[in-house]
Amino acid sequence: MRPRQTLVLGLILLVPVLAFLFLKSFGTNRYALPTYLPDHVDSTQVEGTWQRDTVFHQIGDFRLPAQSGREVSQAELADKGLYVASFFETSSADYQRLNTQLMRVQEKFRREPRVRMASFSINPTQDSVAALSRYAEQYGAIAGKWFFLTGDKTSLNKLATQEFRLTPAADASSQLPHSQRVFLVDKDYRVRGIYDGTSEKEINRLMTEIEVLLYTYDHE
């Protein structure tokens, strides 16, 4: 056999081997979700070398009344895996677009008990339990899956600005902060994703990253 033919034959035989090694290497990679809201940086000494580690914020616990009339805590929301959080204001132009997009999330994970949703109303003076119930009915919220929550002004303001770090309203004395942002919170109460809740593309990314987070839970 001529040297050239030998070289060609060798390359032909080598291609499947290289393809297999590539696919095997690709298949072992994992897409890791980032963590948001850093608190501070700790320095620790390991074998004589100082290492810096970022410590990320954990959402503080809360307990607020939901559309059913009973109080719901963060521990319940994240108990099985994760929850999706948002803050809405009914007079905002983005209110309907936000909750319409969240309906897609609920439908996608309708049969996944590890995924729950929490929508916080920032109108505590007008959004009674009856009003929350109407919102839940309007958007087809499944009982035990999607919670519409409210509370007193002080608690909601602390939750929005100190825990989820939304920008305080210009006139904090009369208005609570609201945003079109949607947050993905893991079982350790850390924010693993922040999205534009009015964008179909962003909500698609949210749903993909929920699946990624659930996958990491299954393969810990």
Beta strands, then each sheet from edge to edge (+ up, - down):
strand 1: 38-46
strand 2: 49-56
strand 3: 63-65
strand 4: 71-73
strand 5: 82-88
strand 6: 115-121
strand 7: 146-149
strand 8: 181-186
strand 9: 191-196
sheet 1: 1+ 2-
sheet 2: 3+ 4-
sheet 3: 7+ 6+ 5+ 8- 9+
end
